[in-house]
Amino acid sequence: MIFPDEYKNVGVTDIHPDDSGNIVYFLSDYIVAEHKPEQDNDTTEYSLYHVTKSGEGLLQTVETLETIASGKQIVKYEKELNIKDRALLIEIATQLCKGDINTVIFTGVDKHVTFVHAPDLSSIVEIEIVDVIPPEPSWLTHVIRRLETSGIFGDFGVRFSENVIDLKQFEGEDTVFPCTASGLKGKYLDSDIITKNGSLVVGCEISRTLIESRFPNLEYTLVNICPFKSDIFKPTKPFITRCCRSEKSGLVTINDVEGVVVHWGASEFEVAEAIRDLVLHIKEQG
């Protein structure tokens, strides 16, 4: 796949360039040449070149032009898009590249131009959002989807899936949840006196510590929902999840899968920064 990191590296011209001797803006590593076939002036065709240049200054000399695609191999996507959303452009290009077509030219809402040649969906980083409900949507899902809509992850080339654990499956008279804010049917460590042996505690190591501190002789069973020791979650792809212990935040490996953990009450900025750290780490690994 060829997908320029920055659209500033793509130049556009309606003059068909020569192989050498022309001058080009120093940032232009690729040239999109527009031309109209003699037999059909209502149609625009395109050629795409990789540029090798020499010299100093703003304008440099074209040494060679390597043809990447031309003619019927190229289509232009007519709708203007946020061309910083790399995952979106790769997905659209994949849908359009059929038969002879292997390249899609995109125009941004700011009129700048970029392209995707030989799109590869595997270049999109898939990140799993691991969280619990209620509330619905889960807090982490809610934050990430809002950030995603804002376009903040555009340059990262990411897509998110959800692995949300519904704690309502554990509701019952003998179930103990960490706090009343969940609204789940059962008892709560922050408000109830637990006296019945055989209770099912749905929580983490903090819940274990609390119940054993408050009710030292109580016999109970723990369903651990801590991402590090969970009984009900094993990651299979890069992930982001939450933990109530701030010292656990950062890049982690669970079940031999790399991911990132944010604190239970992390801000939107901290979530975005954690995702950035994870994506950069994954790309550095190759």
N, C-alpha and C positions, 0 to 999 in steps of 0.2 A: 504494500500500500504506500502511496505517496500522498501525504496530506501536510502541507506546509504548517510549521508551528505558528507562524504569524502571517496574516494576510498582507502585511507590509512587504513581504518577499515575493509577491505576485504582481507583475506588471501587465497592463492590458493595452493593446494597440490595434488600430484598424489598418495599419500599414504592414504588409507581409514582410517580416524581417529577412535580411540576407544571412547567410551562414557566418559571415565575419565582416568586420570593418565598421559596422554600425556602433552607435553608442547607446548605452542603457544606464538607467539610474542604478547607483551602486548597491542598493538593497534588493534589486530585482534578480532573484535566483531562478524565477520561472516567468515565462511570457505566455500570455493568452492572446493569440492573434485572431481577430474577427475578420471575416471576408465574406463577400456575397458571390455565389456561383454566377457565371455569365448567363446561364440559361434560366436563372430564377432569382431576380433581384429582390424578391420579397422574403427570401430565406437567408438566414445568417448561418454560416458554418464557422467552425473554430479549429484552430490548431494549438497544441500545447507543447512548449519547449522547455527544456532545462538549459540554463545559460551558464557558460563558462566565460569569465571576463577578466580583463587585466587593467592595470592602471591605478591611479589614485584620484581622490576627489569624488564629487557628487556624480559625475558622469564618467563611465568607464567604457573601454572598448570591448565589444563582443568578439571573443575568440572562436567559440563554437556554439552551435545550437543543436541540442540533441532532441529529436522528436519523441515525445512521450505518447501522444495520441493525436488523431486528426480526423476530420470529416465525420463520418457516421459513427465513429467510436466515442464521440463527445455529445452530450446533451446539456442544455442549460436549464436549471430549475428556475421556473418563472417567479415563484413567490419569494419575496424578500424575507430573510430570516435573521436571527441572531447567529451570525457565523462564528461566534466564539463558543457556541455549544457544539463541541466536537462530536460527542456521542450522537446527537441528533443528525448531524450531517453524514456521519458514517452510516447510520441506519437508513436514511433516505437514499443515499447513494447505492447501498446494497440492494434496495428495492428496484432502483432504476437500471442498474447495470445487468442487463440481460442481452443475450445474443452478442452482437458486435460491440455493444456499448460497454466501455470500461472506465469512463470518466464522466464526472458530473461537475459542472461549474455552478457555483452559488454566489448570489449577491446579497450583501448585508443590508440592513435597514439604513446604514450609513453610506450605502452605495459602493463600498469596497467589495472586492471580489476575491474568492478563493476557490479551491477545487479539491475533489477527492478522486484519486486514480486507484483502481483495483481495490475497492473498499474491503476491509477485513474486520468483521465483527469481533473477532477475538482480541482486537486491540482495545476494546472497551472494558474497563475495569468494573466488574460486578461486585457490589458490596451488599452484604446482608444486614438488614436492621434487625437486631435481636432485642426484644423488649417484651413487656407484659401488659395485658389489659385485665380489668378496667384501670383507668378510664379509656374510652374509645374516641378517636384513635389513640394509640399509645403515645405517651409524651414524646419519646424519641422520634417516632414516625412523624408526628405533627411538626416537630421542629425541622427535621430534614426535608420533608416535602415542601415546607414554606421556603426554606433556603434554596432548594432545587428550582422552584418556580422563579425565584429572584435572579437566577442565572449565575450564582456565585461559583457553582461547580463546573461551569462551561469548559474552561481550559483543561480540567482534569480528565475529561473523557470517561465519566462514570455513569453507571446506572444502578439503581437500588431495588432490591427485593426485600420482602418482609418475612421474618420468622417470629411471629408474635404468639406468645404463650397465653392462653385464656385461663386465668386463675379461677374462673367460675366453675370449672370442672371439679374443683376441690371443695366447693361450698358444702356446708353441713353443720349440724348442731355441735359436733365434736371437733370441728376444724378451727384452728387458731391462726389468724392472719396478723401481720405486724401492726397495722394501724387502721383506725376507723375511716380514714380518708378514702380507702379503697371502695367502701360501700358494699363489700362482699358479705354474703350471709354466713355468719359464724361468730366466733369470739375474736377479741382483739387484745394483743399484748399491751397496748397503750391505755386500755380502759377496763378490762375485765379481770376478775379473779378466777384463775384456772385451778380447779381442784380435782377434776375427773381424770383418773389414769386412762391411758389409751388414746389421748387426744392426738390429732394430726396437726402438726405445726408446719405451715407453709411459709418459708422464709429463708434466711441465710445464716451465716455464722454469727452475725449480730443477734438474730432472733434466738439462736441456740444459747448464746451467752445471757441474754435477757431472761429467758424462761428458766434457765438453771439458777440464775441469781435470785429471781423472785420466788420460784417454786422449786427448791432444791431436791425435793423428794418425789417430784412428779415423774411418772412414767409416760413417755410420749414417743411418737414417730415423727421424724423430720423429712419433709420433701424440700430438698435444697434447691433454691432458685438462683443462687449465686452463680454468675457466669463462669467462675473459676472451678466450681465444684458441683455444677448443676446435675440433678438427677433426670432432668427432662430436656436438656439442650446439649447437643454436640455439634459444633460448627463444621461445615463442609466446604465453605468458601470464605474469602476475606469478609470480615464483619466489623460492625460497631455495636457496642452494647454499653450498659450502665452498671455501676457498682456504687454502693453507699459508702465505701471507704476511699477517700480521695487519694490516699497513697498508692492505690492500685491503678490509677489513671495512667494512660499512655499506651504505647505499642506493646502488645502481648502476643503470646502464642498459646492457644488452647486446643487440645486434641490435634496437635501438629499443624494447626491452621493459624495463620497470622491475622491479627485484627487489632482493634483499638478500643480502649475503654475510657469512658468519660464518667465524671462523678454524677451521682443521681440528680443533682440540681444544677448541672452545667448550663452555662449560657449558650445562646445561639452562636456567638463568636467562638466559644470554646469547642462546640460541636463541629463547626466549619473547619477550625484549625486542626482538630483531630483527624478529620477525613482527609484534609490536605496531607498531613504527616503520613497517613496510611498509604495514600495513593503514591506519593513520592517514594516511600519505602518499597512498595511493590514494584515500581518501575525501575528502581535502582537494582533490585534483585534480578531483573531481566525478563 
